């Protein structure tokens, strides 16, 4: 798995992205929005 967003300790929200075999886990999120919302993505 790949972690992105703010550090886990600083995150307000921790989001686990789940995908099927026919889809991709690679989603483009705006870096500024991720920082603003304090998101930690796995």
Wavefront OBJ file of the C-alpha trace (Angstrom):
o trace
v 0.000 0.000 0.000
v 1.000 3.628 -0.369
v 0.519 6.407 2.172
v -0.002 10.055 1.222
v -1.318 13.294 2.644
v -0.313 14.791 5.972
v 1.575 12.688 8.551
v -0.638 10.148 10.320
v -0.112 11.811 13.713
v -1.310 15.216 12.426
v -4.314 13.999 10.401
v -7.871 14.891 11.358
v -9.229 12.218 9.002
v -7.714 8.882 7.971
v -9.098 7.497 4.715
v -8.499 4.003 3.342
v -9.059 3.791 -0.413
v -10.555 0.473 -1.511
v -10.684 -0.608 -5.153
v -11.601 -3.689 -7.149
v -9.527 -5.580 -9.693
v -10.932 -3.558 -12.594
v -10.225 -0.140 -11.098
v -7.197 1.822 -9.987
v -6.208 2.982 -6.529
v -4.384 5.939 -8.084
v -6.635 8.956 -7.611
v -5.520 12.530 -8.023
v -6.417 14.696 -5.059
v -5.526 18.368 -4.903
v -2.478 18.706 -2.635
v -3.747 21.993 -1.231
v -7.145 20.461 -0.340
v -5.503 17.424 1.279
v -3.343 19.741 3.386
v -6.252 22.077 4.195
v -8.497 19.205 5.329
v -5.646 17.374 7.141
v -6.209 14.104 5.282
v -4.114 10.950 5.610
v -4.725 8.559 2.702
v -3.842 4.860 2.551
l 1 2 3 4 5 6 7 8 9 10 11 12 13 14 15 16 17 18 19 20 21 22 23 24 25 26 27 28 29 30 31 32 33 34 35 36 37 38 39 40 41 42
